């Protein structure tokens, strides 16, 4: 088996190279460090309420929307922004609270096809402080792990794994486009999983979020075939 990716950016770059997606949506752009991996010819859309000035230089061809993801999906036509092409790849790295992640997934799902890949950052907090809902640490994953735990527990038919890659893991969804809609379950999951304590993750960090090695060998087996 190959060595783990040294960082989540290396994993993201590998996914772009492997899939060569026609369309890419990134929720949570910040300074645009992850946008730079999008390949020429990919239609790129970045969504963030506080876009940094340097993002334009990072990927000059991206369409950038200064908005929260909730407001974006309520007021914009994603299909039109993608040129009426299906969503091939999305990276969810916005607000580090699990209910936002669940809503982002529910909002992305109608635009997914059977081979759409969705990546979710920060599914493996390093400790309780890193997993707090309010940021007090440099490395902060928030409680995104609760979204990963909900997907693992409630919807085993969706192809979800958490890849163990520095600094705080990367969730991989490969079955969202062919799964039953999440939208009707988001409110229920938000209420129930808000009560799940970090002890659940701490006792079983493998089973709680379907934790797997963050290696290229495993990733390539999980990803759909590259389009012709």
N, C-alpha and C positions, 0 to 999 in steps of 0.2 A: 504494500500500500504506500502511496506517496505521502510525503510530509504534509502537515497541515498548512493551509495558507497562513502567511505571517501576519495578515491583517485583513479586516473585512474589505478594504479597498482592493486588495489583490483578488479576493473572491469575486467582487463585483466586476472587476476588469475581465476576469476569466469568463464570467457569464456573458458579458457583451461579446467577447471574441467568439465564444462557442455558439451562441444563438444568432448573432448578427441580426438583432430585431429590427423590424420595419418601424416600430413605434415604441417609445419609452416614456413613461410618466414617473416623475420623481416628486414625492410629497415630503417636504422638508429639505430645502436646497442649501440654506445658509450661504456659505462662501462659494459653493459650487465645486467643491473638491471631488465629489463623486460624479458630477455631470461630465467631467473631462473624459470619462471612459466610453461615452457614447460614440459610436462609429460614424464616419461620414455616410450619408444616405439614410440614417435613422432620423425620423421625426421625433424631436425631443420637446417635452413639456415639463417645466418645473413650476411647482406651487409652493409658496412660502410667504407668510405675512411680513417677514422682515428680510427681504433679499439684500445681500451685501453688494456693494458697488462692483467688486471684482468678478461677480458671476458672469457678466457679459463678456469679459475677456476670456474666461475659462471655456465657454462654449458659445461663440457668437451667433450660431444658427438656432439656438434654443428659443422657444417661446416661453417667456417667464411671466407668471401671474402672481402679483403681490396680494395674497389672500390666504386666509385660513382654508384648510381643506373643506370644512363644513360649508363655508360661504361659497367656495368655488363650485362645489357640486350643486349647490342650490341655484346658482346664477349663471353658469357657463355650460356650453354644449361641448362635452369632451370629444364626442365623435367628430364634430366639425373641426375642432382644433387639431385632431389627428389626421385630418384630410380624409375622413370617412374610411379610414383603414382600421382594422381591429387592433386591440391592444396586445402587444407581444410580451412586453416586460414592464414591470412596475417595481419601484423601490419605495417602501414606506418607512420614512425616518423623520416623522414630524413630531408632534407633541408626544412626550414619553409617558403617556397615560393610556392604560389598556382600552378604555372605552373609545378613545379617539382612533386607535388602531382598528378596532372592530368596525367603527363607522366607515373608516377609509376602505376597508375590505368590502363592506356591503355596497359602498358607492362605486367601487371599481368593478365589482362582479358583473353587472349587466354589460360591460364593455369587453369582457374576457371571452376568449374562444377556448376549445379544449386543451390547447397547448400553451396557453398563457402562463408565464412564470411571474410570481409575485415574491419579492424579497422583503423581509421585515427585520429591521435592525433592532438590536438591544434586547434579545430574548433571553440572554444569559447574564443576569447581574452577578457581580463578583462578591457582594455581601449585602447585608440588610440595608446599610446606608446607601449603597449604589441603587438599590431597588425602591427607595423612598419615592413617594409621589411628588414631593417638593425637593428641589435640588439643593444639596448641601455639600456635594463632593465634586471633584474635578471630573472623574469618570462617572457618568450618570446614565443608567439604563431606565430609571423609573420602574413602573410596574407593568411594562410591556409583557413580561413573563406571564402575567395573568391571561393575556390574549392568547399566547402560545399554549398555555395550560387548557384554556377553554376549547381551542381548536383540537387539541390532542384528545381531550376527554369527551367532547360532545359530538364531534364530527370525524370519526376515524376513517370514514370513506374518502375524505379529502386528503390528498397526498401532502401532509405537513411534517416536516422535520426541522429541528433546530441544529444548525451546524456549529460546532464548537470552534469558533475562530475569534482571535483577539480583535478588539478588547472585550466585547460584550455579546458575542454570538450573532448569528444571522439565521432567521427563520426562512424556510423555503416552502412556498405553496405551489404545487404543480397541478392541482385539480380544481381550482376555484371556478373555472369556466364551465365545468361539466357537473358541478355540485348543485344541490338544492339551494335556493336563495338564503342568504344569511340575514337579510334585512329584517325579517320577522322575528329573529331571535336576539337581535342586538340588545334591546331593552332588558329582556329577561337575563341574558348573560351579564350585562352590566350590573344589574342588581345583585345577582347571586355571587359572581366572582369578586365583587368588591369586598365580600366578607371572607374570602380565602386568604389566610395569613401566609406570610413568607415562609413559615415553618414547613408548609406543604412542599415548597420548592426545595428548601434546605435539606429535608429528609430524603428526598428522591429527585435530585437534579437531572437524572437521566429520564426517568419515566414521566415526570411532571410535564416536560415539554418535548418529549421524544428527541432527546439529545443524541447526536451522532457526530463522528469525527469530521472535522472541517477540512477534508482532503479533496484534491482534484479528482482522484479516482472515484470516490463516492459521488461527488457532485455530478460528474459526467454520466454516471449510471442513473441518477435521478432526473436529469434534465431531459426534455423531449428531444427528438432528433432535430438537427439543423434543417431548416427549410431548404428545398432544392434551389 
